[in-house]
Amino acid sequence: MSKKASARESATTLGLSAPLKALWLAGAPLAGVAIGYSLPRVAGWALGLPWVPMRGPLELVSELDQRWSAAIFLGGGFILGLAFAVFAVFSCLTVTVTNEEVRLKKEDTSRQLPKADISAVFTDGRSLVILDRESRQIFRDHHESTDDELADAFRTHGYPWFAKDPYDDLYRRWIPSMPELPPGVNALLKAREEALRKKAADDVAELRSEIEKLEYTVRESGVKQYWRPLVSS
């Protein structure tokens, strides 16, 4: 993973390393070319298996194993592979840590989080998590760096880094209609459970924000949800 810092440690940037970017940008197009070259041959081989379904499309592909069509398959595989590589590199999170703020960039979105607003930083699996002064999750997303790289960067710039969630002991497993929770929170957690089942990431994040407006927060393990009250620092 990449890590760049000035001589005065004014900024540290973490993200996908240059070698891994080069591997993606070179490897994916080559893989696409290989798939394009092999596709007619694989289709012809599959037609020799009597149990293979969708024989019509397979016959069409196998009949295109000619010189003129080979160029189309090779070019198409290269273009698709390159497009996939660019998307993969572009969608990786870049984290820039300074003495004053954390800058987060992914795809075409970016955020700046002032250091004064941050009470804790830690990782949860492959997600980087940043909490505000009321223990809300103001940021949670997949990261490409190692935990040691992140810990070193945030500690170097004076942020409260934790080896794990400092409020881990406060979480409780959510069960529908829990009497300890207000009806509105139970309703949001029920809707969020459904969003988790559908893997609707935007809805999952939005519903967490709505729950936090009611002074609770939530995390998940698969479709299981765990809640706790917000805690001011």
Order of alpha helices (4+ residues) and beta strands (2+ residues): beta-beta-alpha-alpha-alpha-beta-beta-beta-beta-beta-beta-alpha-beta-alpha-alpha-beta-beta
